[in-house]
Amino acid sequence: MKIKTANFVISNTDISKCPKDRLPEYAFIGRSNVGKSSLINMLTGNSKLAKTSGRPGKTQLINHFIINNNWFLVDLPGYGYAQVSKSKRQTFQKFIKDYFLKREQLICTFVLVDSRLAPQKIDLEFMAFLGETGIPFCIVFTKSDKLKPSQLNRNIQHYNKVMTKDIWESMPQYFITSASAKAGKEELLNFIDTLNQQLNE
């Protein structure tokens, strides 16, 4: 799939104000500073679509972007460490949870994970929440260009071992990406395209 148009639609914290269109939605979420905005900009070919920042916690709203006029890319606030007050963090958690539990248009969630790090408790807990509530998701390993291929492979194997130890029978589908090297773009977009085609059958 090639992205020809990617346009901002709305930002809010109220699920009832999200677009009413019955178009499929794909949500992107991860720990603060995982490289989410950079990945979204790389996928869409628009370096200014999602706001990037070196300061964690930049995204504080549910942001809808309409892609090729037939599906929504949803940029969600990062969870975990962010330079915002505790009360604001709790607000994020509530409206993020509401989005996942109430948004019927959501087809798949892409959970972004920094490929350089060992499995983080907060990521594993968030994926367990998605699994328990029956929300389909994939893992997107970011910043793969920062590692040698052998180390990247070891890190992913370690992730697989940790995930399948207690909760998961097998590791969910995953993608290896790098915003700067444009790695994983074609695989991710083709995956979304396949799901969209299945919805139209």
C-alpha positions as CSV (number, residue, x, y, z in Angstrom):
1,M,0.0,0.0,0.0
2,K,1.2,3.5,-0.8
3,I,0.0,6.4,1.3
4,K,-1.1,9.2,-1.1
5,T,-2.9,11.4,1.5
6,A,-2.5,11.7,5.2
7,N,-4.5,14.5,6.9
8,F,-5.1,15.5,10.5
9,V,-8.8,15.3,11.5
10,I,-9.2,15.9,15.2
11,S,-7.5,15.8,18.7
12,N,-9.5,15.2,21.9
13,T,-9.7,13.3,25.1
14,D,-13.4,12.5,24.8
15,I,-14.3,9.2,23.0
16,S,-17.7,10.5,22.1
17,K,-16.0,13.2,20.0
18,C,-13.9,10.8,17.9
19,P,-14.9,10.6,14.2
20,K,-18.3,9.0,13.6
21,D,-17.2,7.5,10.3
22,R,-17.3,3.7,10.3
23,L,-13.8,3.5,8.8
24,P,-11.3,1.1,10.2
25,E,-8.8,2.4,12.8
26,Y,-5.3,1.4,13.6
27,A,-3.9,2.8,16.9
28,F,-0.2,3.4,17.7
29,I,0.9,3.5,21.3
30,G,4.0,2.9,23.4
31,R,6.0,4.1,26.3
32,S,7.0,7.8,26.2
33,N,9.9,8.5,23.9
34,V,9.8,5.2,22.1
35,G,9.8,7.0,18.7
36,K,6.1,6.9,17.9
37,S,5.8,10.2,16.2
38,S,8.9,9.6,14.1
39,L,7.5,6.2,13.1
40,I,4.1,7.7,12.1
41,N,5.8,10.4,10.0
42,M,8.0,7.8,8.3
43,L,5.0,5.6,7.5
44,T,3.0,8.4,6.0
45,G,5.9,10.1,4.3
46,N,5.1,13.4,6.0
47,S,7.8,14.6,8.4
48,K,5.4,17.1,10.0
49,L,2.3,15.0,10.5
50,A,2.9,13.9,14.1
51,K,4.7,16.3,16.4
52,T,8.1,14.9,17.4
53,S,9.9,16.0,20.5
54,G,12.9,15.0,22.6
55,R,10.7,15.6,25.7
56,P,8.8,12.5,26.7
57,G,5.0,12.9,26.9
58,K,4.5,15.2,24.0
59,T,1.4,13.5,22.7
60,Q,-1.3,14.2,25.3
61,L,-4.4,13.7,23.1
62,I,-6.1,11.1,20.9
63,N,-5.1,12.2,17.4
64,H,-6.9,11.0,14.4
65,F,-5.4,11.1,10.9
66,I,-7.3,10.0,7.9
67,I,-5.2,8.0,5.4
68,N,-6.0,7.7,1.7
69,N,-9.6,8.7,2.7
70,N,-10.4,5.2,3.8
71,W,-8.8,4.4,7.2
72,F,-7.7,6.2,10.3
73,L,-4.3,6.2,11.9
74,V,-4.7,7.0,15.6
75,D,-1.8,8.5,17.5
76,L,-2.3,7.8,21.3
77,P,-0.5,9.3,24.3
78,G,2.5,7.4,25.5
79,Y,2.2,5.5,28.8
80,G,4.7,5.3,31.6
81,Y,7.2,8.0,32.3
82,A,6.3,11.5,31.1
83,Q,7.0,15.0,32.4
84,V,3.4,15.6,33.3
85,S,1.6,15.7,36.7
86,K,0.3,12.6,38.3
87,S,-3.3,13.8,38.0
88,K,-2.8,14.3,34.2
89,R,-1.3,10.8,33.9
90,Q,-4.3,9.4,35.5
91,T,-6.5,11.3,33.1
92,F,-4.5,9.9,30.2
93,Q,-4.9,6.4,31.6
94,K,-8.7,6.7,31.8
95,F,-9.3,8.1,28.3
96,I,-6.8,5.7,26.8
97,K,-8.6,2.8,28.5
98,D,-12.0,4.2,27.3
99,Y,-10.7,4.4,23.8
100,F,-9.7,0.7,23.8
101,L,-12.8,-0.6,25.5
102,K,-15.4,1.5,23.6
103,R,-14.0,2.2,20.2
104,E,-15.7,-0.3,17.9
105,Q,-13.9,0.9,14.8
106,L,-10.5,-0.2,16.2
107,I,-9.1,-3.1,14.1
108,C,-5.6,-3.5,15.4
109,T,-3.2,-1.8,17.9
110,F,0.5,-1.4,17.3
111,V,2.4,-1.5,20.5
112,L,5.7,0.2,20.0
113,V,8.7,-1.2,21.9
114,D,12.3,0.1,21.9
115,S,14.3,-2.7,20.4
116,R,17.4,-1.7,22.4
117,L,15.8,-2.4,25.8
118,A,15.1,-5.6,27.7
119,P,11.3,-6.3,28.1
120,Q,9.8,-3.5,30.2
121,K,7.2,-4.4,32.8
122,I,4.9,-1.6,31.7
123,D,4.9,-2.8,28.1
124,L,4.2,-6.3,29.2
125,E,1.4,-5.2,31.5
126,F,-0.2,-3.1,28.7
127,M,-0.1,-6.0,26.3
128,A,-1.6,-8.3,28.9
129,F,-4.5,-5.7,29.2
130,L,-5.0,-5.9,25.5
131,G,-5.0,-9.6,25.5
132,E,-7.4,-9.9,28.5
133,T,-9.9,-7.5,26.8
134,G,-9.6,-9.3,23.4
135,I,-8.1,-6.4,21.5
136,P,-5.9,-7.5,18.6
137,F,-2.4,-6.1,18.6
138,C,1.0,-6.4,17.1
139,I,4.4,-5.4,18.5
140,V,6.5,-2.8,16.6
141,F,10.2,-2.9,17.6
142,T,11.5,0.6,17.0
143,K,15.0,2.1,16.5
144,S,16.4,-1.1,15.0
145,D,19.1,0.8,13.3
146,K,20.8,1.5,16.6
147,L,21.7,-2.2,17.0
148,K,23.8,-4.7,15.1
149,P,21.6,-7.4,13.5
150,S,22.9,-10.1,15.9
151,Q,22.1,-8.0,18.9
152,L,18.7,-7.1,17.6
153,N,17.9,-10.8,17.0
154,R,19.1,-11.7,20.5
155,N,16.8,-9.0,22.0
156,I,13.8,-10.2,20.1
157,Q,14.5,-13.8,21.1
158,H,14.7,-12.7,24.7
159,Y,11.4,-10.9,24.3
160,N,9.8,-14.0,22.9
161,K,11.1,-16.1,25.8
162,V,9.8,-13.6,28.4
163,M,6.4,-13.3,26.8
164,T,5.8,-17.0,26.4
165,K,7.0,-17.9,29.9
166,D,3.8,-17.2,31.7
167,I,1.0,-15.4,29.8
168,W,1.3,-16.0,26.0
169,E,1.2,-19.3,24.1
170,S,3.2,-17.6,21.3
171,M,4.6,-14.2,20.7
172,P,2.2,-11.9,18.8
173,Q,3.1,-10.9,15.3
174,Y,5.8,-8.3,15.3
175,F,7.5,-5.8,13.0
176,I,11.1,-4.5,13.0
177,T,11.3,-0.8,12.2
178,S,13.6,2.2,12.1
179,A,12.2,5.6,11.3
180,S,15.5,7.0,10.2
181,A,16.4,4.0,8.0
182,K,12.7,3.7,6.8
183,A,12.9,0.0,7.8
184,G,9.6,-1.9,8.2
185,K,7.5,0.6,6.3
186,E,6.4,-1.7,3.5
187,E,5.7,-4.6,5.8
188,L,3.6,-2.6,8.2
189,L,1.5,-0.8,5.5
190,N,1.0,-4.1,3.6
191,F,-0.3,-5.7,6.8
192,I,-2.8,-2.9,7.3
193,D,-3.8,-3.1,3.7
194,T,-4.4,-6.8,4.0
195,L,-6.7,-6.3,7.0
196,N,-8.6,-3.5,5.2
197,Q,-9.1,-5.8,2.2
198,Q,-10.4,-8.6,4.5
199,L,-12.9,-6.2,6.0
200,N,-14.3,-5.5,2.5
201,E,-14.8,-9.1,1.6
